[in-house]
Amino acid sequence: MSAGHPSWNTLARVEKSLTRLRDKPMLICWGGKDFCFHDGFYEQWRQRFPSAQSHYFPYAGHYVLEDALDEISPLVSSFLVSCHD
């Protein structure tokens, strides 16, 4: 993607604002077979948010919940409980 892409300005604003989320509780569930966001993006998210709970599902694709719901559901439940405490 280049600066001439119609989404460029929006994505640049989003990227700049991500720092505001750095200290927020965060759960990252990543699909290793994502057709759009490769593992390099996952590593960037882990670097940006080192305190996040990160879980990698090598067989899951872009719609990670469709592919790994049985494994992700308890993670989400546990995460939400920990945020409430």
C-alpha angles and dihedrals in degrees: 000000000000137000089267093063113109091235096048099097093045093049092047091053091048092050092051092050095051091088088072088067096051096101097038122104107264138182117198118194111181132190114218093207096052108148092207109033112043126199091274088069090051091053090049091053090049090051093046092047108031093166093055121112101243126196125180122204107192095192096046124096136206092303092055094173091058091052102038107022095130091057097038098048095071090044091055092046092050092045093052092049091050090051091053096051 
